[in-house]
């Protein structure tokens, strides 16, 4: 969610979207915050890429181990996992068609993206030389994180002033975004403290691995659904955006509620703590 808030200072979308905002409070597009910062970027730009990357390139399953129990059960069941992945590919393909000019572009744009991932996969295989890294081995340490923070700060400064500078609002709407940053960063700190006191959940099954044939099959389902939707609906495919925004808004609110609820100490943890005191 912190990652998703870049939509404020870099693109200015949370303050002044390039479309008509449905609901604005205090100079902020409420719908845009819920959908982009609480749903789209956390899942599509962060969690899903990490899970796919770990399933594709690593020998660990840390991202699955960190999922809620119900999600973990689906991911560890081969049959249920296939059903959900195919369903997600088909549904997301329908929404993808709303942002493409023709059925041909709907179809080919998917495989150009997958082709880029294939090239990265071949490069990774050559560099890894058969070694199955754990996700923790690939995460940046303190020094690397500090080095990465320098260009990140530069991106904020450069695009904050150069990209749509007239869309940068006054102190009031900016203060509202600062408050969002404060709440979510505080929640992250509390979550990290809680996770250090929690033992990792045992998987209870073999960690799933995403093979290239399976990825190509999902890409074909996605591309076919997108092209078919564009072919049947044409310019009317924009109507797919409305149910997508409604779904995204509800899911964004749920994810925010779930993340904050997860910070509360569990009854099991409270019972253990009382027992230790006793």
C-alpha positions as CSV (number, residue, x, y, z in Angstrom):
1,X,0.0,0.0,0.0
2,X,2.9,2.3,0.7
3,X,4.2,1.4,-2.8
4,X,0.8,2.4,-4.3
5,X,0.8,5.8,-2.7
6,X,3.5,6.8,-5.3
7,X,0.4,7.7,-7.4
8,X,0.1,10.8,-5.4
9,X,3.4,12.7,-5.8
10,X,4.7,11.1,-9.0
11,X,1.6,10.8,-11.2
12,X,-0.7,13.2,-9.2
13,X,-3.6,10.7,-10.0
14,X,-4.8,10.6,-6.3
15,X,-5.3,14.4,-6.4
16,X,-6.2,15.1,-10.0
17,X,-6.9,12.0,-12.1
18,X,-7.0,12.2,-15.9
19,X,-10.6,11.0,-15.7
20,X,-13.6,12.3,-13.9
21,X,-13.3,11.4,-10.2
22,X,-16.3,9.7,-8.7
23,X,-15.8,11.0,-5.1
24,X,-13.4,13.6,-3.8
25,X,-12.9,14.5,-0.1
26,X,-10.4,17.1,1.0
27,X,-8.9,17.4,-2.5
28,X,-8.2,13.6,-2.7
29,X,-10.0,11.2,-5.1
30,X,-11.3,8.6,-2.6
31,X,-12.1,6.1,-5.2
32,X,-8.6,6.4,-6.7
33,X,-7.0,5.9,-3.3
34,X,-9.1,2.8,-2.5
35,X,-8.6,1.2,-5.9
36,X,-5.0,2.2,-6.8
37,X,-3.3,2.4,-3.4
38,X,-5.2,-0.3,-1.5
39,X,-5.9,-2.9,-4.2
40,X,-4.2,-2.5,-7.6
41,X,-0.6,-1.8,-6.6
42,X,-0.5,-4.0,-3.5
43,X,-1.7,-7.0,-5.5
44,X,-0.9,-6.5,-9.2
45,X,2.4,-4.6,-8.8
46,X,3.8,-6.2,-5.6
47,X,2.3,-9.4,-4.1
48,X,1.5,-11.3,-7.3
49,X,4.9,-10.5,-9.0
50,X,6.7,-11.6,-5.9
51,X,4.7,-14.9,-5.7
52,X,5.1,-15.6,-9.4
53,X,8.8,-14.8,-9.2
54,X,9.3,-17.1,-6.2
55,X,7.3,-19.9,-7.8
56,X,9.3,-19.5,-11.1
57,X,12.8,-18.8,-10.0
58,X,13.3,-19.8,-6.3
59,X,13.2,-23.0,-4.3
60,X,11.4,-21.4,-1.3
61,X,7.8,-20.7,-0.6
62,X,8.0,-17.7,1.8
63,X,5.3,-15.7,0.0
64,X,2.8,-18.5,0.2
65,X,3.7,-19.2,3.8
66,X,2.8,-15.6,4.6
67,X,-0.7,-15.8,3.0
68,X,-3.9,-16.1,5.0
69,X,-4.9,-19.7,5.7
70,X,-7.7,-19.9,3.1
71,X,-5.5,-18.4,0.3
72,X,-2.7,-20.8,1.3
73,X,-5.1,-23.8,1.1
74,X,-6.1,-22.8,-2.5
75,X,-2.5,-22.3,-3.6
76,X,-1.3,-25.6,-2.2
77,X,-4.2,-27.6,-3.8
78,X,-3.2,-28.4,-7.4
79,X,-6.8,-28.7,-8.7
80,X,-8.1,-25.6,-6.9
81,X,-5.1,-23.6,-7.8
82,X,-5.6,-24.4,-11.6
83,X,-9.2,-23.5,-11.4
84,X,-8.6,-20.1,-9.7
85,X,-5.7,-19.3,-12.0
86,X,-7.7,-20.0,-15.2
87,X,-10.7,-18.1,-13.8
88,X,-8.5,-15.1,-12.9
89,X,-6.8,-15.1,-16.3
90,X,-10.2,-15.1,-18.1
91,X,-11.7,-12.3,-15.9
92,X,-8.7,-10.1,-16.0
93,X,-8.5,-10.6,-19.8
94,X,-12.0,-9.2,-20.1
95,X,-11.0,-6.0,-18.2
96,X,-7.7,-5.8,-20.2
97,X,-9.8,-5.4,-23.4
98,X,-11.1,-2.0,-22.3
99,X,-7.6,-0.5,-22.6
100,X,-6.7,-1.8,-26.1
101,X,-7.7,-0.3,-29.5
102,X,-8.3,-3.6,-31.3
103,X,-8.7,-7.4,-30.8
104,X,-5.3,-7.9,-32.5
105,X,-3.6,-5.6,-30.0
106,X,-5.5,-7.2,-27.2
107,X,-4.0,-10.6,-28.1
108,X,-0.5,-9.7,-29.1
109,X,0.2,-7.3,-26.2
110,X,-0.1,-10.2,-23.8
111,X,2.5,-12.3,-25.5
112,X,4.9,-9.4,-25.9
113,X,4.9,-9.1,-22.1
114,X,5.3,-12.8,-21.6
115,X,8.1,-12.9,-24.2
116,X,10.0,-10.4,-22.1
117,X,9.5,-12.6,-19.0
118,X,10.8,-15.6,-21.0
119,X,14.0,-13.7,-21.9
120,X,14.5,-12.8,-18.2
121,X,13.9,-16.4,-17.3
122,X,16.5,-17.6,-19.8
123,X,19.0,-15.0,-18.4
124,X,18.2,-16.1,-14.8
125,X,18.7,-19.8,-15.7
126,X,22.1,-19.0,-17.2
127,X,23.2,-16.9,-14.1
128,X,21.8,-19.2,-11.5
129,X,23.3,-22.4,-13.0
130,X,20.8,-24.7,-11.4
131,X,21.0,-23.3,-7.9
132,X,17.7,-23.0,-6.2
133,X,17.8,-19.8,-4.3
134,X,15.5,-18.9,-1.4
135,X,13.6,-15.7,-1.7
136,X,15.4,-14.4,1.5
137,X,18.8,-14.9,-0.2
138,X,17.8,-12.5,-3.0
139,X,16.4,-9.7,-0.9
140,X,18.6,-6.6,-0.6
141,X,20.4,-6.1,2.7
142,X,21.0,-2.8,4.6
143,X,23.6,-1.4,2.3
144,X,21.8,-2.4,-0.9
145,X,18.5,-1.0,0.4
146,X,20.3,2.3,1.2
147,X,21.7,2.4,-2.3
148,X,18.3,1.7,-3.8
149,X,16.8,4.5,-1.8
150,X,18.9,7.1,-3.6
151,X,17.4,6.6,-7.1
152,X,14.0,6.1,-5.5
153,X,14.2,9.5,-3.9
154,X,15.5,10.9,-7.1
155,X,12.5,9.6,-9.0
156,X,10.2,11.2,-6.4
157,X,11.9,14.6,-6.7
158,X,12.3,14.5,-10.5
159,X,8.7,13.4,-11.4
160,X,7.2,15.3,-8.4
161,X,8.2,18.6,-10.0
162,X,8.4,17.7,-13.7
163,X,5.4,15.4,-14.3
164,X,2.1,17.3,-14.4
165,X,3.4,20.1,-12.1
166,X,0.1,22.0,-12.3
167,X,-1.7,19.0,-10.8
168,X,0.3,19.4,-7.5
169,X,-2.2,20.7,-5.0
170,X,-1.9,22.9,-1.9
171,X,-0.8,21.9,1.6
172,X,-4.3,20.6,2.6
173,X,-4.6,17.7,0.1
174,X,-0.9,17.0,0.5
175,X,-1.3,16.7,4.3
176,X,-4.1,14.2,3.7
177,X,-1.6,12.0,1.7
178,X,1.0,12.5,4.5
179,X,-1.6,11.2,7.0
180,X,-2.1,8.1,4.7
181,X,1.6,7.5,4.6
182,X,1.8,7.8,8.4
183,X,-1.0,5.4,9.0
184,X,0.2,2.7,6.6
185,X,3.9,3.0,7.6
186,X,2.9,2.7,11.3
187,X,0.8,-0.4,10.4
188,X,3.8,-1.9,8.6
189,X,6.1,-1.3,11.6
190,X,3.5,-2.9,13.9
191,X,3.1,-5.8,11.5
192,X,6.9,-6.4,11.3
193,X,7.1,-6.4,15.1
194,X,4.2,-8.9,15.3
195,X,5.8,-11.2,12.6
196,X,9.0,-11.4,14.6
197,X,7.1,-13.0,17.4
198,X,5.2,-15.4,15.2
199,X,6.5,-18.8,14.1
200,X,6.2,-19.5,10.3
201,X,3.2,-21.6,9.3
202,X,4.2,-25.1,8.1
203,X,3.1,-25.6,4.5
204,X,1.8,-29.1,4.9
205,X,2.3,-29.7,1.2
206,X,4.9,-29.3,-1.6
207,X,5.3,-25.7,-2.6
208,X,3.9,-25.1,-6.1
209,X,6.2,-24.3,-9.0
210,X,5.1,-22.3,-12.0
211,X,6.4,-23.9,-15.1
212,X,6.7,-22.1,-18.5
213,X,4.1,-24.2,-20.2
214,X,1.6,-23.4,-17.5
215,X,2.5,-19.7,-17.7
216,X,2.0,-19.7,-21.5
217,X,-1.3,-21.5,-21.1
218,X,-2.6,-18.8,-18.7
219,X,-1.3,-16.1,-21.0
220,X,-3.3,-17.7,-23.9
221,X,-6.5,-17.8,-21.7
222,X,-5.9,-14.1,-20.8
223,X,-5.2,-13.1,-24.4
224,X,-8.2,-15.0,-25.9
225,X,-10.6,-13.5,-23.3
226,X,-9.3,-10.0,-24.0
227,X,-9.5,-10.4,-27.8
228,X,-12.9,-12.0,-27.7
229,X,-14.3,-9.3,-25.5
230,X,-12.9,-6.6,-27.8
231,X,-14.2,-8.3,-30.9
232,X,-17.7,-8.7,-29.4
233,X,-18.0,-5.4,-27.6
234,X,-15.8,-3.1,-29.6
235,X,-15.8,0.4,-28.2
236,X,-18.5,-0.7,-25.7
237,X,-15.8,-2.8,-24.0
238,X,-15.3,0.3,-21.8
239,X,-18.3,-0.9,-19.8
240,X,-16.0,-3.6,-18.4
241,X,-14.2,-0.8,-16.4
242,X,-17.2,-0.1,-14.2
243,X,-17.7,-3.5,-12.7
244,X,-13.9,-3.7,-12.4
245,X,-13.8,-0.5,-10.4
246,X,-16.7,-1.6,-8.2
247,X,-14.9,-5.0,-7.5
248,X,-11.6,-3.2,-7.0
249,X,-13.1,-0.7,-4.6
250,X,-14.7,-3.4,-2.4
251,X,-11.6,-5.5,-2.5
252,X,-9.4,-2.5,-1.6
253,X,-11.6,-1.7,1.4
254,X,-11.5,-5.3,2.5
255,X,-7.7,-5.5,2.1
256,X,-7.2,-2.4,4.2
257,X,-9.6,-3.7,6.9
258,X,-7.9,-7.1,6.8
259,X,-4.4,-5.6,7.1
260,X,-5.4,-3.4,10.1
261,X,-7.4,-6.3,11.8
262,X,-4.3,-8.5,11.5
263,X,-2.4,-6.1,13.7
264,X,-4.6,-7.1,16.7
265,X,-3.0,-9.7,19.0
266,X,-4.6,-13.1,18.4
267,X,-6.3,-15.0,21.2
268,X,-3.8,-17.7,20.8
269,X,-1.0,-15.3,21.3
270,X,-2.7,-13.7,24.3
271,X,-3.2,-17.1,25.9
272,X,0.5,-18.0,25.3
273,X,1.6,-14.7,26.8
274,X,-0.5,-15.2,29.9
275,X,0.8,-18.8,30.3
276,X,4.4,-17.6,30.1
277,X,3.7,-14.9,32.7
278,X,2.2,-17.5,35.0
